[in-house]
Each structure stands twice: as structure tokens, then as C-alpha cells.
Amino acid sequence: MHRPPKIVVIGAGSAIFGLGALARLIQCERLRGAELAMVDIDPEALATMHTVAEKMNAAWDAEMTITSTTERREVLRGANVVIVSIQVGPRETVWEQDWQIPLRHGVRQPYAENGGPGAFAHTARNLPVILGIARDMEELCPQAWYINLTNPLIRLTLAVHRYTRIKVLGLCHQLLWGYAMAAAVLADLWDIPIPEHFHVHTDADNMPNFIPVAMAGLKHLDIKAAGINHFSWVYDIRDKETGEDLYPLLRERWLKGYRKDFEPLSREMFQIFGMMPTAGDSHMCEYVSYAHDPITKPWEKYKLRLQSWAGNRKRRADRRALAAAIASGERSVDDLRDLHRFSILQEPVPEIVSALTYNVPYSSQQLNIPNNGLIPNLPDEAIVEVPGVLSGMGIQGLAFPPLPEGIAELCRRELARSSIVVEAAAQGDRDLALQALLLDPMITDIDTARAILDDFLNDFAEYLPQFAREKEFVV
């Protein structure tokens, strides 16, 4: 009989990530008896989540062996799957700085997470830890899969693929936003209730409105999309029950009759480039050059809203309070059987672990993996987003026809820039870092790029040891 897997979860102390990931892993019947090792650098948060995990384990008869530690090397040996969701620096604080620092120099980013100059800092902070985990895995569990959930997903997944021998998969749930948009436009076909003024912005406060529409979309629609993370495009959309091609109806309705205030940038891109983008305006705006101009103010025209850092801090506090209440016994652990009631999105982590371990084939609609011809007019070694099948053989992505050349060029630009960002952040190379910023569609002046880079390297110095090393070497 196949030995149950050893699963290491790095970032398990996070109430944002940990509650959902642990609940789904421990509920999975196929993973009964597995070894679950929890890692986090915050000992207090980790202790709370360990208590919650043990309560799940007992209540749900999972028969798992659960351990926790602040030192990942203590538990990596013999791991089969390593799941990583980490952030270097206080998440909301550094994200807000990623936006504020370029603004000092006149660059107003529309979102500042995965694209724009702020995403350079976001990459550079996280990359040393992401690579450090992979290098520890090369020594201690070289055959294990590395499942990365940390943004910027393209860049950090590419770093593991480029600089180590570890098998890596980038995992994201952004396609749900495509399902929600399509479900809203086609809602009457299945009597899906749509909240008034519905939108798909990623703010925590919008999740109670967003999740039911996205789930209804998943129930009734089948979408095949491909491209790059947070910038993928619908090739095919059908009625899941009848197989009817719904693309013509979706195009007709959204472009000619639906609410003009509904994800207006996505609608513009759909109309101009001929394919529906899936990410929603919040992320679409990160990859294009026409969302930041200080004269035309496209953030007003397209109603592009910044992330609510205050809202995210409240969500984090609420989740921590929920974890503490379950750990203390004030709330039943069975409340976590229904994650949607807490606006927690369900990542397919147990399905992926089961597929890779037990050869239970799992079809995933959204995998971030090396291209190798899957999208023929994007670079081979780039990380692309495609559906695919996971099994004991590993991961086989679904091959697609070429993207329309206009869309492909937008993707190629982002992939080329991401490649340079990754090299700059991995090597601590200031010259490459400046080149990366000058390739950013939001940067239009060399001196501005230099000033932003100087401020990033100064303000985030404690999180950027690789650049400090280079500075010492030059001196």
C-alpha cells in the first residue's frame, strides 16, 4: 500500500492562508494518515494554528501526524510536497509602501502588486526566501514538488525553475474572476442573482458579493483560458451541461448592451483585442501602459480602485480572531467545514497533492508552469498559465493555439521584463534592476526610475540582503 505523503506547509501560521489550506487538507479523505508539518516564523501565530489543526485532525478523524516548527530545515527531509505562501515584511504595510514610493516621484500605479514598479520591490523582497526554500529542498527532499502561492507568481515560480532543480508549480485562483464576470453577464440563463452594482474588485469587503457569483459561474460554465498569471485570456466558454458555445452571446451582450460601468477596462480590452480577459480590472491594469497617465487619469475613467489596505488589515485581524476562538474552544472547529461563510476561497491543494501522490488524475483549470510549447508564440522557458492534468506522472499542461499577436506581444513584454526582474533580484544587481524598471510600462523617465530604485533599496534595505551584499562588494 502506498505510504501517505509528507506535506510541509510554509506560511502555515497565516490566518489568511493557513485556515483555508489546513481545513481543506485535513478534511481530504484521500490524505488520511498523512504527515503534516507546519512552518512559520511567527511562533505565536504558529502555535494557534497548530492547535486549530489538531482540533480538525481529531474532529474529522484524519489520523494525521501534525508537527510545527519555526525552522523549515527541521521538517523538509523526506517531504513529498512543499506548499509555500509567505510574505517578507508586514503584508499590508510593505504593499502600501510599494505604491507610495513611486508616487513620491510622480508615478501613480493602479494596483502595485504584480506589475508596475512596486512589483519589482515585491519580487525582490520575497525572492531570497523563495529560493532559499528551494535550495533547502534540493538538499533535503530533491524529488518533492514545490507549490508556490506567493505573488508575483510568474516571477517567483520562474526563479525556482531557473535557479534550482526542484519541480515547481505556481498556483492561483484568479480564473474565478473570469467565471464571475461571465456569470454576471449571462446570469439570466440560469437565474443567477447578481447584487446591485456588482463588480469583481478584490477588496476583502467585496468577497461576500463576489464568491456566490463566482461559484455559480463554476457550476454552469466551462472556461478554457490561457496566457500568463493575472493576464490570461478566454479561448473557449461553454454551457457546462449542454456544451453550447457561449462566446458569441457573451461578446454580444458585454460589448453592446451590458452595464458600461462593469469592469470597463476589461470590456475595452475585450473589444479591442478580440478575446475576453479573465483577471478583472484590478489586475488587468497592472500589465498595460494606459492605466496610469497623470493627465488623462485613467483610474477615474475606468474606476480603478487601489487595494484597501485598511480592509485587508481588518480581514487579517478577523481571521486571527477566528483562529484564536477555535483554538480556545469558543467556536466549533466544524465551522471551518464551510469556508465560504468566512469568505475564504478554496484552493485545490488537497486535489493536487492527492493526484501527485496517489495517481488520482485531477484536471486543473489554472496551472502556472514552464511553457515548453504550450502557447507557441510565448517564450519556451517562461512561466505561462494553462489548464492541465496532474497525476503520478507529474503535470501535463494543455497545449493551445497561438494567442492573437497583439495579446501575445503584451504577454511577451511582461515575460521579458519579469525575466530581468528575477535575475536582478536573484543576483542583487542594481544595473539590471534599473533596466527592469525602465522596461516597466509605467516608467517614462530615466531619472525617475533611478530615484524610485534608490528609495526601494533604502526603504526596504532590511528585506533586500542581496543588494546590500553587492554594495559591500563594490566598495
C-alpha positions as CSV (number, residue, x, y, z in Angstrom):
1,M,0.0,0.0,0.0
2,H,1.3,3.5,-0.9
3,R,2.7,5.4,2.1
4,P,0.7,8.5,2.9
5,P,2.6,11.7,1.9
6,K,4.6,14.1,4.0
7,I,3.2,17.6,3.4
8,V,5.1,20.7,4.5
9,V,3.2,23.9,4.7
10,I,5.4,27.0,4.9
11,G,3.4,30.1,6.0
12,A,1.0,27.9,8.0
13,G,0.7,30.5,10.7
14,S,-1.0,32.9,8.5
15,A,-4.7,33.2,9.3
16,I,-5.4,34.4,5.7
17,F,-3.8,31.4,4.1
18,G,-3.5,28.8,6.8
19,L,-7.1,28.4,7.9
20,G,-8.3,27.5,4.4
21,A,-5.3,25.4,3.4
22,L,-5.2,23.4,6.6
23,A,-9.0,22.9,6.7
24,R,-9.1,21.5,3.1
25,L,-6.0,19.3,3.6
26,I,-7.2,17.8,6.8
27,Q,-10.8,17.2,5.5
28,C,-9.5,15.3,2.5
29,E,-10.3,11.6,2.9
30,R,-7.6,10.6,0.4
31,L,-4.9,12.2,2.6
32,R,-6.0,10.5,5.8
33,G,-2.9,9.4,7.8
34,A,-0.6,11.9,6.1
35,E,2.3,13.6,7.9
36,L,1.6,17.4,8.1
37,A,4.5,19.7,9.0
38,M,3.6,23.3,9.7
39,V,6.2,26.0,9.4
40,D,6.1,29.8,10.2
41,I,8.5,32.4,11.5
42,D,5.8,33.8,13.9
43,P,5.8,31.3,16.9
44,E,2.7,32.7,18.5
45,A,0.6,32.5,15.3
46,L,2.0,29.1,14.5
47,A,1.1,27.8,17.9
48,T,-2.5,28.9,17.4
49,M,-2.7,27.3,14.0
50,H,-1.2,24.1,15.3
51,T,-3.9,23.9,18.0
52,V,-6.6,24.5,15.3
53,A,-5.0,21.8,13.1
54,E,-5.0,19.3,15.9
55,K,-8.6,20.1,16.6
56,M,-9.5,19.5,13.0
57,N,-7.5,16.3,13.0
58,A,-9.4,14.9,16.0
59,A,-12.8,16.2,15.0
60,W,-12.6,14.9,11.4
61,D,-10.9,11.6,12.1
62,A,-8.0,12.5,9.8
63,E,-5.4,10.4,11.7
64,M,-2.6,12.8,10.6
65,T,0.7,13.2,12.3
66,I,1.0,17.0,12.8
67,T,4.1,18.9,13.8
68,S,5.1,22.6,13.8
69,T,8.4,24.5,13.8
70,T,9.9,27.9,13.1
71,E,12.8,26.2,11.3
72,R,11.9,24.7,8.0
73,R,15.0,22.6,7.6
74,E,13.9,20.5,10.6
75,V,10.9,19.1,8.7
76,L,11.8,19.3,5.0
77,R,13.7,15.9,4.9
78,G,11.5,13.3,3.2
79,A,8.8,15.7,2.2
80,N,6.7,14.8,-0.9
81,V,5.0,18.2,-1.4
82,V,6.1,21.6,0.0
83,I,3.3,24.3,-0.1
84,V,4.6,27.9,0.2
85,S,2.7,31.0,0.9
86,I,4.9,33.6,2.5
87,Q,5.4,37.3,2.6
88,V,8.6,39.2,3.6
89,G,7.6,42.2,5.7
90,P,4.2,43.1,7.1
91,R,2.0,42.4,4.1
92,E,-0.3,45.5,4.0
93,T,2.5,47.8,5.2
94,V,5.0,46.9,2.6
95,W,2.4,46.8,-0.2
96,E,1.3,50.3,0.7
97,Q,4.9,51.4,0.5
98,D,5.3,49.7,-2.9
99,W,2.6,52.2,-4.0
100,Q,3.7,55.2,-2.1
101,I,7.4,55.2,-3.0
102,P,6.9,55.6,-6.8
103,L,4.2,58.2,-6.1
104,R,6.8,60.3,-4.4
105,H,8.3,60.6,-7.9
106,G,5.1,61.2,-9.8
107,V,4.3,57.6,-10.8
108,R,0.8,56.6,-9.7
109,Q,0.4,52.9,-10.1
110,P,-3.1,51.5,-10.4
111,Y,-2.5,48.5,-8.1
112,A,1.2,47.7,-7.4
113,E,1.2,44.0,-6.6
114,N,2.2,42.0,-9.7
115,G,3.0,44.7,-12.2
116,G,4.3,48.3,-12.1
117,P,7.5,49.4,-10.3
118,G,6.0,48.3,-6.9
119,A,6.1,44.7,-8.1
120,F,9.8,45.0,-8.5
121,A,10.2,45.6,-4.8
122,H,7.6,42.9,-4.1
123,T,9.6,40.4,-6.1
124,A,13.0,41.4,-4.6
125,R,11.8,41.1,-1.0
126,N,10.3,37.6,-1.4
127,L,12.7,36.0,-3.9
128,P,15.6,35.3,-1.5
129,V,13.3,33.3,0.8
130,I,11.5,31.6,-2.0
131,L,14.9,30.5,-3.5
132,G,16.2,29.6,-0.1
133,I,13.4,27.1,0.5
134,A,14.0,25.5,-2.9
135,R,17.8,25.2,-2.2
136,D,17.0,23.5,1.1
137,M,14.7,21.2,-0.8
138,E,17.5,20.3,-3.2
139,E,19.4,19.0,-0.2
140,L,16.7,17.5,1.9
141,C,13.8,16.5,-0.4
142,P,15.0,16.8,-4.0
143,Q,12.1,14.8,-5.5
144,A,9.4,16.9,-3.8
145,W,7.1,19.2,-5.6
146,Y,7.2,22.9,-4.7
147,I,3.8,24.5,-4.8
148,N,4.2,28.3,-4.8
149,L,1.2,30.5,-3.9
150,T,3.3,33.7,-3.3
151,N,3.0,36.7,-5.6
152,P,4.3,37.9,-8.0
153,L,3.6,34.4,-9.1
154,I,5.2,34.4,-12.5
155,R,8.5,35.8,-11.2
156,L,8.9,33.7,-8.1
157,T,7.9,30.5,-9.8
158,L,10.3,31.3,-12.6
159,A,13.1,31.8,-10.1
160,V,12.6,28.3,-8.6
161,H,12.5,26.8,-12.1
162,R,15.5,28.8,-13.4
163,Y,17.9,28.6,-10.5
164,T,17.2,25.2,-8.9
165,R,16.4,21.6,-9.9
166,I,13.2,21.5,-7.9
167,K,9.9,20.7,-9.7
168,V,7.7,23.8,-9.2
169,L,4.0,24.7,-9.8
170,G,2.6,28.2,-9.4
171,L,-1.0,28.1,-8.0
172,C,-3.5,30.9,-8.3
173,H,-7.3,31.2,-8.2
174,Q,-7.6,34.3,-10.4
175,L,-9.7,32.4,-13.1
176,L,-12.6,32.7,-10.6
177,W,-12.8,36.4,-11.6
178,G,-13.3,35.3,-15.2
179,Y,-16.1,33.0,-14.1
180,A,-17.7,35.7,-12.0
181,M,-17.6,38.3,-14.9
182,A,-19.1,35.8,-17.4
183,A,-21.7,34.7,-14.9
184,A,-22.8,38.2,-14.3
185,V,-23.2,39.0,-18.0
186,L,-25.1,35.7,-18.7
187,A,-26.9,35.5,-15.3
188,D,-30.4,35.2,-16.7
189,L,-29.6,31.9,-18.5
190,W,-29.6,30.2,-15.1
191,D,-31.4,32.8,-12.9
192,I,-28.2,33.7,-11.0
193,P,-28.9,36.5,-8.5
194,I,-26.5,39.4,-9.1
195,P,-26.0,42.1,-6.4
196,E,-26.8,45.6,-7.5
197,H,-23.7,47.4,-8.8
198,F,-21.9,44.1,-8.8
199,H,-18.1,44.3,-9.6
200,V,-15.2,41.9,-9.1
201,H,-12.7,44.1,-7.3
202,T,-10.5,42.1,-5.0
203,D,-11.2,44.0,-1.8
204,A,-11.9,41.8,1.2
205,D,-15.2,43.7,1.7
206,N,-16.4,42.6,-1.7
207,M,-15.8,38.9,-1.2
208,P,-19.3,38.1,0.2
209,N,-20.8,39.5,-3.0
210,F,-18.1,38.0,-5.3
211,I,-17.9,34.4,-4.1
212,P,-21.6,33.4,-4.7
213,V,-21.4,34.7,-8.3
214,A,-18.1,33.0,-9.0
215,M,-19.4,29.7,-7.6
216,A,-22.5,30.0,-9.8
217,G,-20.2,30.6,-12.8
218,L,-18.2,27.4,-11.9
219,K,-21.4,25.5,-11.7
220,H,-22.8,26.5,-15.1
221,L,-19.8,27.4,-17.2
222,D,-16.7,25.7,-18.6
223,I,-13.9,28.2,-19.4
224,K,-10.7,27.4,-21.1
225,A,-8.2,30.2,-20.7
226,A,-4.5,30.7,-21.2
227,G,-1.8,33.3,-21.1
228,I,0.1,34.5,-18.1
229,N,-0.9,34.8,-14.4
230,H,-3.4,37.7,-13.8
231,F,-3.3,38.3,-17.5
232,S,-4.9,35.2,-19.1
233,W,-7.5,35.2,-22.0
234,V,-10.6,33.1,-22.7
235,Y,-10.2,30.8,-25.7
236,D,-13.5,28.9,-25.2
237,I,-16.5,29.3,-23.0
238,R,-19.4,26.8,-22.9
239,D,-22.5,25.8,-21.0
240,K,-21.2,23.0,-18.8
241,E,-24.4,21.0,-19.1
242,T,-25.3,21.3,-22.8
243,G,-21.9,22.1,-24.3
244,E,-23.3,25.2,-26.1
245,D,-20.7,27.7,-27.3
246,L,-21.5,30.8,-25.3
247,Y,-18.7,33.0,-26.6
248,P,-20.8,34.7,-29.3
249,L,-23.6,35.6,-26.8
250,L,-21.1,36.8,-24.1
251,R,-19.4,39.0,-26.7
252,E,-22.7,40.4,-28.0
253,R,-24.0,41.2,-24.5
254,W,-21.0,42.6,-22.8
255,L,-19.8,44.7,-25.6
256,K,-23.1,46.1,-26.8
257,G,-25.7,46.0,-24.0
258,Y,-24.3,45.3,-20.6
259,R,-23.6,47.9,-17.9
260,K,-21.0,50.3,-19.0
261,D,-19.6,50.6,-15.5
262,F,-18.9,46.8,-15.2
263,E,-15.2,46.2,-15.4
264,P,-14.8,48.9,-18.1
265,L,-11.1,48.3,-18.8
266,S,-11.7,44.6,-19.3
267,R,-14.5,45.4,-21.7
268,E,-12.2,47.8,-23.6
269,M,-9.5,45.1,-23.9
270,F,-12.1,42.5,-25.0
271,Q,-13.4,44.8,-27.7
272,I,-10.0,45.9,-29.0
273,F,-8.1,42.6,-28.9
274,G,-11.0,40.2,-29.5
275,M,-10.6,37.9,-26.5
276,M,-12.1,38.2,-23.1
277,P,-9.5,38.8,-20.3
278,T,-10.1,36.8,-17.1
279,A,-8.5,38.7,-14.3
280,G,-10.8,41.7,-13.8
281,D,-9.7,45.3,-13.9
282,S,-7.9,45.2,-10.6
283,H,-5.1,43.0,-12.1
284,M,-5.6,43.8,-15.8
285,C,-4.4,47.3,-15.1
286,E,-1.1,46.1,-13.8
287,Y,0.2,45.0,-17.2
288,V,-0.7,47.8,-19.6
289,S,0.7,51.2,-20.2
290,Y,-2.6,53.0,-20.4
291,A,-3.8,52.9,-16.8
292,H,-1.6,55.4,-15.0
293,D,-1.3,58.6,-17.1
294,P,-1.4,61.6,-14.8
295,I,-3.0,63.8,-17.4
296,T,-5.9,61.6,-18.7
297,K,-6.3,59.9,-15.2
298,P,-7.5,56.5,-16.5
299,W,-8.1,55.4,-12.9
300,E,-11.0,57.8,-12.9
301,K,-12.2,56.8,-16.4
302,Y,-12.1,53.1,-15.6
303,K,-12.9,53.4,-11.9
304,L,-9.7,51.6,-11.0
305,R,-9.6,51.4,-7.2
306,L,-6.5,50.8,-5.1
307,Q,-6.4,47.8,-2.8
308,S,-7.9,48.6,0.6
309,W,-5.0,48.1,2.9
310,A,-7.2,49.0,5.9
311,G,-9.8,46.5,4.7
312,N,-7.1,43.8,4.4
313,R,-5.8,44.6,7.9
314,K,-9.3,44.1,9.2
315,R,-9.7,40.8,7.4
316,R,-6.4,39.6,8.8
317,A,-7.4,40.6,12.3
318,D,-10.8,38.9,11.9
319,R,-9.2,35.7,10.7
320,R,-6.8,35.7,13.6
321,A,-9.7,36.2,16.0
322,L,-11.5,33.3,14.3
323,A,-8.4,31.0,14.7
324,A,-8.0,32.0,18.3
325,A,-11.7,31.4,19.1
326,I,-11.5,27.9,17.5
327,A,-8.2,27.1,19.3
328,S,-9.7,28.2,22.7
329,G,-12.9,26.2,22.1
330,E,-15.1,29.3,21.9
331,R,-16.1,28.3,18.4
332,S,-16.6,24.8,16.9
333,V,-13.9,23.6,14.6
334,D,-16.7,22.3,12.4
335,D,-17.4,25.9,11.4
336,L,-14.4,25.6,9.1
337,R,-16.1,22.8,7.0
338,D,-17.8,25.7,5.2
339,L,-15.0,28.1,4.3
340,H,-17.2,30.3,2.1
341,R,-19.1,31.5,5.1
342,F,-15.9,33.3,6.1
343,S,-15.2,34.5,2.6
344,I,-12.3,32.1,2.3
345,L,-11.6,30.9,-1.2
346,Q,-10.9,27.2,-1.6
347,E,-7.5,26.4,-3.1
348,P,-7.3,22.9,-4.8
349,V,-4.3,21.9,-2.7
350,P,-5.6,18.5,-1.5
351,E,-6.6,17.5,-5.0
352,I,-3.2,18.4,-6.3
353,V,-1.4,16.6,-3.5
354,S,-3.6,13.5,-4.0
355,A,-3.1,13.5,-7.7
356,L,0.7,13.7,-7.5
357,T,0.9,11.1,-4.6
358,Y,-1.8,8.6,-5.4
359,N,-2.1,9.0,-9.2
360,V,-5.7,10.2,-8.9
361,P,-5.9,12.3,-12.0
362,Y,-7.0,15.9,-11.4
363,S,-7.9,18.3,-14.1
364,S,-7.0,21.9,-13.1
365,Q,-8.1,24.9,-15.0
366,Q,-5.2,27.1,-13.9
367,L,-1.6,25.9,-13.6
368,N,1.5,28.1,-13.8
369,I,4.2,26.0,-15.3
370,P,7.1,26.3,-17.8
371,N,5.8,26.9,-21.3
372,N,7.6,24.4,-23.5
373,G,5.4,25.0,-26.5
374,L,2.1,25.1,-24.7
375,I,1.4,28.6,-26.0
376,P,3.6,28.6,-29.2
377,N,4.0,32.3,-29.6
378,L,5.3,32.8,-26.0
379,P,8.8,32.0,-24.9
380,D,9.5,28.4,-24.1
381,E,11.1,28.8,-20.6
382,A,8.6,31.4,-19.5
383,I,6.0,30.6,-16.8
384,V,2.6,30.5,-18.5
385,E,-0.9,29.8,-17.2
386,V,-2.8,27.0,-18.8
387,P,-5.2,24.2,-17.7
388,G,-3.8,20.7,-17.4
389,V,-3.9,17.3,-15.7
390,L,-2.0,16.2,-12.6
391,S,-1.2,12.6,-11.8
392,G,1.5,10.3,-10.7
393,M,3.4,11.2,-13.9
394,G,3.5,14.8,-12.8
395,I,1.9,17.8,-14.6
396,Q,0.9,17.8,-18.2
397,G,-0.3,21.2,-19.4
398,L,-2.9,21.6,-22.2
399,A,-1.5,23.0,-25.4
400,F,-3.2,26.0,-27.0
401,P,-3.2,27.6,-30.4
402,P,-1.2,30.8,-30.6
403,L,-2.6,33.9,-28.9
404,P,-3.6,36.7,-31.2
405,E,-0.4,38.6,-31.9
406,G,-1.5,41.8,-30.1
407,I,-2.2,39.9,-26.9
408,A,0.9,37.7,-27.3
409,E,3.1,40.9,-27.6
410,L,1.6,42.3,-24.4
411,C,2.4,38.9,-22.7
412,R,5.9,38.7,-24.2
413,R,6.7,42.2,-22.9
414,E,5.7,41.2,-19.4
415,L,7.5,37.9,-19.5
416,A,10.7,39.6,-20.8
417,R,10.6,42.2,-18.1
418,S,9.8,39.6,-15.5
419,S,12.9,37.6,-16.6
420,I,15.1,40.6,-16.0
421,V,13.5,41.4,-12.7
422,V,14.1,37.9,-11.5
423,E,17.8,38.0,-12.5
424,A,18.3,41.4,-10.9
425,A,16.6,40.3,-7.7
426,A,18.4,36.9,-7.5
427,Q,21.8,38.5,-8.2
428,G,21.3,41.7,-6.3
429,D,22.3,43.5,-9.5
430,R,21.5,47.3,-9.4
431,D,22.2,47.8,-13.1
432,L,19.8,45.1,-14.1
433,A,17.3,46.4,-11.5
434,L,17.4,49.8,-13.2
435,Q,16.9,48.2,-16.6
436,A,13.9,46.3,-15.3
437,L,12.3,49.5,-14.1
438,L,13.0,51.2,-17.4
439,L,11.2,48.4,-19.2
440,D,8.1,49.0,-17.0
441,P,5.2,50.5,-18.9
442,M,4.5,52.9,-16.1
443,I,8.0,54.4,-16.1
444,T,8.7,57.2,-18.6
445,D,11.8,58.9,-17.3
446,I,15.3,57.6,-16.5
447,D,16.0,59.9,-13.5
448,T,12.6,58.9,-12.1
449,A,13.5,55.2,-12.4
450,R,16.8,55.9,-10.6
451,A,15.1,57.8,-7.8
452,I,12.5,55.0,-7.3
453,L,15.1,52.3,-7.3
454,D,17.2,54.3,-4.7
455,D,14.2,54.7,-2.5
456,F,13.2,51.0,-2.8
457,L,16.8,49.9,-1.9
458,N,17.0,52.3,1.0
459,D,13.5,51.9,2.5
460,F,13.4,48.2,2.1
461,A,17.1,47.6,3.0
462,E,16.3,45.2,5.8
463,Y,14.4,42.9,3.4
464,L,16.9,43.1,0.5
465,P,20.2,41.5,1.7
466,Q,21.2,40.6,-1.8
467,F,21.6,44.2,-2.8
468,A,23.4,45.0,0.4
469,R,26.0,42.3,-0.5
470,E,26.6,43.8,-3.9
471,K,27.1,47.3,-2.4
472,E,29.7,45.9,0.0
473,F,31.5,44.1,-2.8
474,V,31.6,47.2,-5.0
475,V,33.1,49.3,-2.1
